[in-house]
Amino acid sequence: MFCNSLTFSKEVDAPEVIGKLVGEGLREALKRRGVQAPDRIVLLNDTTATLLSGLIEMRDAGTGPAVGAILGTGYNTAYPEKYIRKTGFESAENPQIVVCETGTFAHRYQGYLDKEFDQTTKNPGTYLLEKACSGAYLGPLTLHIIQQAIRDRILNFKKAEEVSAWTTLQTRDLNIFLRGQTNPDNPLYNLFGPDESEARSSFLYLNTIIIERAALLAAAPIAAAVRRIAHYDPESPVRIAIEGTTYLIYKGMRNALDSWLHTMLDVDKPHPYLIAPVDQASLFGAAVAALTR
């Protein structure tokens, strides 16, 4: 199977492979290393693999259908669909896994700071949901918002002018700071002086709002997938298999997202579900796919 690369999200800068055949390039790379390529190359979406890992891991635990989600550098969801009108597909026994490409969604809660930030990215106007909640963008987006807060005098501290001059902020550095971990190489290290506790609290509060909104936006497509499945058996709940560093380790993200899922899936009537991160889900799911072909 060959896949033509059309564009990249997550600020990936590799123009030399745009429009190239992925499988063909892989064969050439293997040949240069003296490795014989297999007769058939299959590309498996990592979110599909995550869904498969969740489905297989709990096959003996009485769990129902699975939804896959990755909230890491980027964001995506996948779910099993029984009926696809435009293709005529219909099968309740063997549903088709649909990869939603959720990161490309345009959310309705985009403010003017989101729009300004979007113009600083490599592909303005695209991947708007991903730019509001994923690890590739949370740090830079937060910096853009913080810099506006400094201009508006919402934040005032000794190093404010220095922060205003920053051109980017890595999400991992921001997460280290939010978690109270010390790293002298972190640009946020000693950002606030001992007498600037109020400014520090305001900074953390702004981050809490950004994280809460990111969790809300990320939870919505997952909840929509669970509701689409319409599986209401409490003895075999829908398993939400989720992985990704932003979900797992970004300060406050996991608790907020889980909480929003509970709110969305219980708003009218309970949708039985189980949130379960899967270790090495993409690798596990790829092995499942290979062994079950």
C-alpha positions in Angstrom: 0.0 0.0 0.0 1.3 3.4 -1.0 0.2 6.6 0.6 0.8 10.0 -1.0 1.9 12.6 1.6 0.0 15.8 0.9 0.7 17.9 4.0 1.8 17.8 7.6 0.4 19.0 10.8 2.1 19.7 14.2 4.5 22.1 12.6 6.5 19.3 10.9 9.0 20.9 8.5 9.7 18.3 5.8 8.8 19.9 2.5 11.1 17.5 0.6 8.6 14.6 1.1 5.4 16.5 0.4 3.7 14.8 -2.6 6.0 11.7 -2.3 4.9 8.1 -2.0 5.5 6.9 1.6 5.9 3.3 0.8 8.2 3.9 -2.1 10.4 6.1 0.0 10.5 3.4 2.7 11.6 0.8 0.2 14.4 3.1 -1.1 15.6 3.8 2.5 15.6 0.0 3.3 17.5 -0.7 0.1 20.2 1.9 1.0 20.7 0.0 4.3 20.9 -3.3 2.6 17.6 -4.5 3.9 15.1 -6.4 1.8 11.7 -4.7 1.9 8.6 -6.9 2.4 6.5 -7.5 -0.7 3.6 -5.5 0.9 3.8 -2.4 3.0 0.8 -1.5 5.0 0.3 1.9 6.6 -1.7 1.7 9.9 -3.0 4.9 11.5 -1.8 5.2 15.1 -5.2 6.1 16.4 -6.7 3.0 14.8 -3.9 1.0 16.4 -4.8 2.6 19.8 -8.4 1.5 19.3 -7.3 -2.0 18.5 -5.1 -2.2 21.5 -8.0 -1.3 23.8 -10.3 -3.7 22.1 -8.0 -6.6 22.4 -6.6 -5.9 25.8 -10.1 -6.1 27.4 -11.5 -8.9 25.2 -11.9 -11.2 28.2 -13.1 -8.5 30.6 -16.6 -8.1 29.3 -16.0 -4.8 27.8 -18.0 -3.6 24.8 -16.8 -1.7 21.7 -13.8 0.6 21.8 -13.0 4.1 20.9 -9.4 5.2 20.3 -7.9 8.6 21.1 -4.5 10.1 21.0 -3.8 13.4 22.7 -0.1 13.9 22.4 1.9 16.0 20.0 -1.3 16.0 17.9 -4.9 15.0 18.5 -7.1 12.3 16.8 -9.9 9.9 17.5 -11.2 6.8 15.9 -14.4 4.7 16.4 -16.3 1.7 14.8 -19.0 2.8 12.4 -21.8 0.4 11.4 -23.2 2.5 8.6 -21.5 4.8 6.1 -24.0 6.3 3.8 -21.7 7.7 1.2 -20.0 4.3 0.5 -23.0 2.1 1.2 -21.2 0.3 3.9 -23.5 -1.4 6.5 -22.5 -4.1 9.0 -23.5 -4.3 12.6 -21.3 -7.4 13.1 -18.1 -6.1 11.5 -18.1 -2.3 11.7 -15.6 -0.2 9.9 -13.1 1.8 11.9 -13.4 5.4 11.1 -10.4 7.7 11.7 -12.0 11.1 12.4 -8.8 13.3 11.8 -10.2 15.3 14.7 -7.3 17.7 14.8 -8.6 19.2 11.5 -11.9 20.2 13.1 -12.7 23.9 13.4 -14.1 24.5 16.9 -16.7 27.2 17.5 -14.9 28.7 20.5 -12.0 30.3 18.6 -11.2 33.8 20.0 -9.1 36.5 18.5 -6.0 35.3 20.3 -6.5 31.9 18.8 -6.8 33.5 15.4 -3.7 35.6 15.9 -1.8 32.5 17.0 -3.0 30.5 14.1 -1.4 33.1 11.7 2.0 32.3 13.3 1.8 28.6 12.4 3.0 26.8 9.2 -0.6 26.1 8.0 -2.9 28.9 9.0 -6.6 28.1 8.9 -6.1 24.4 9.3 -5.9 21.9 12.3 -7.7 24.5 14.5 -8.8 22.0 17.1 -5.4 20.5 17.3 -3.9 24.0 17.8 -6.1 24.5 20.8 -5.4 21.3 22.7 -2.4 19.3 21.6 1.2 19.2 22.8 2.7 20.7 19.6 0.8 23.9 20.3 -0.1 24.3 24.0 3.2 25.9 24.9 3.3 28.4 22.0 -0.4 29.2 22.3 0.0 29.8 26.1 2.9 32.1 25.4 0.9 34.1 23.0 -1.9 34.5 25.6 0.5 35.3 28.4 2.2 38.0 26.2 -1.2 39.6 25.7 -1.9 39.5 29.4 1.4 41.3 29.9 0.4 44.0 27.4 -2.9 44.3 29.1 -1.2 44.7 32.5 -3.0 41.6 33.8 0.4 40.1 34.5 3.1 42.4 35.9 6.5 41.0 37.1 10.2 41.8 36.8 10.9 39.6 33.8 7.7 40.5 31.9 9.6 42.4 29.3 11.9 39.4 28.8 8.9 37.1 28.3 7.3 39.5 25.9 10.4 39.1 23.6 10.3 35.3 23.5 9.4 33.9 20.1 8.3 30.5 21.3 7.8 28.3 24.4 8.1 24.6 24.4 5.2 22.7 25.9 7.5 20.4 27.8 9.2 23.4 29.5 5.9 24.8 30.5 4.7 21.5 31.9 7.9 21.2 34.0 7.2 24.6 35.4 3.5 23.9 36.1 4.5 20.7 37.9 6.8 22.6 40.2 9.9 20.8 38.9 13.2 22.6 38.8 15.5 22.7 35.8 18.0 25.5 35.4 17.9 25.0 31.6 14.2 25.8 31.5 13.5 29.3 30.3 10.8 29.5 33.0 13.3 28.7 35.7 13.2 31.5 38.4 10.6 33.3 36.3 9.1 35.0 39.4 11.0 36.5 42.3 10.3 35.6 46.0 8.2 38.8 46.3 6.1 38.0 43.2 3.7 35.4 44.5 0.6 37.2 43.2 2.0 37.4 39.7 3.0 33.7 39.9 -0.5 32.8 41.0 -2.1 34.8 38.2 0.2 33.0 35.7 -0.8 29.6 37.0 -4.5 30.6 37.0 -4.3 31.6 33.3 -2.7 28.3 32.5 -5.5 26.5 34.4 -8.1 28.2 32.2 -6.1 27.3 29.0 -5.8 23.7 30.1 -9.5 23.4 31.1 -10.6 24.7 27.7 -8.1 22.4 25.9 -9.6 19.4 27.9 -13.1 20.5 27.0 -12.4 20.7 23.3 -10.5 17.4 23.3 -13.2 15.6 25.3 -16.0 16.6 22.9 -15.1 14.4 19.9 -14.4 11.4 22.2 -17.8 11.8 23.8 -19.4 12.2 20.4 -17.8 8.9 19.2 -19.1 7.1 22.3 -22.6 8.6 21.8 -22.5 7.6 18.1 -21.9 4.0 19.1 -25.0 4.2 21.2 -24.0 1.2 23.4 -25.9 1.3 26.7 -25.0 -2.0 28.4 -23.5 -1.3 31.8 -22.0 -4.8 32.0 -20.0 -4.2 28.8 -19.1 -0.5 28.7 -17.5 1.3 25.8 -13.8 1.2 26.4 -12.0 4.6 25.6 -8.5 3.6 24.8 -6.4 6.7 25.1 -2.7 7.5 25.0 -0.5 10.5 24.4 1.9 12.5 26.6 -0.3 15.5 26.7 -3.2 13.5 28.2 -0.9 11.4 30.4 1.6 13.9 31.8 0.5 17.5 31.0 -0.4 19.2 34.3 -4.1 18.9 35.0 -5.1 17.7 31.5 -6.1 14.1 32.4 -8.3 15.0 35.3 -10.0 17.8 33.4 -10.6 15.7 30.3 -11.9 12.8 32.3 -14.2 15.2 34.1 -15.6 16.7 30.9 -16.2 13.2 29.5 -18.3 12.3 32.6 -20.3 15.5 32.2 -20.9 15.0 28.4 -21.8 11.3 28.6 -24.2 11.7 31.5 -26.0 14.9 30.4 -29.2 13.1 29.3 -28.8 9.4 30.1 -25.8 7.4 31.2 -23.5 6.1 28.5 -21.6 3.3 30.2 -17.9 3.7 29.4 -14.5 3.0 30.8 -11.5 5.3 30.3 -8.3 3.2 30.2 -4.9 4.4 29.0 -3.0 1.6 27.2 0.8 1.4 27.5 2.5 1.5 24.1 -0.9 1.5 22.5 0.3 2.2 19.0 2.9 -0.5 19.0 0.5 -3.0 20.7 -2.3 -2.2 18.2 0.0 -2.5 15.2 1.0 -6.0 16.4 -2.7 -6.9 16.8 -3.4 -5.7 13.3 -0.5 -7.7 11.9 -1.5 -10.9 13.7 -5.2 -10.7 12.8 -5.0 -10.0 9.1 
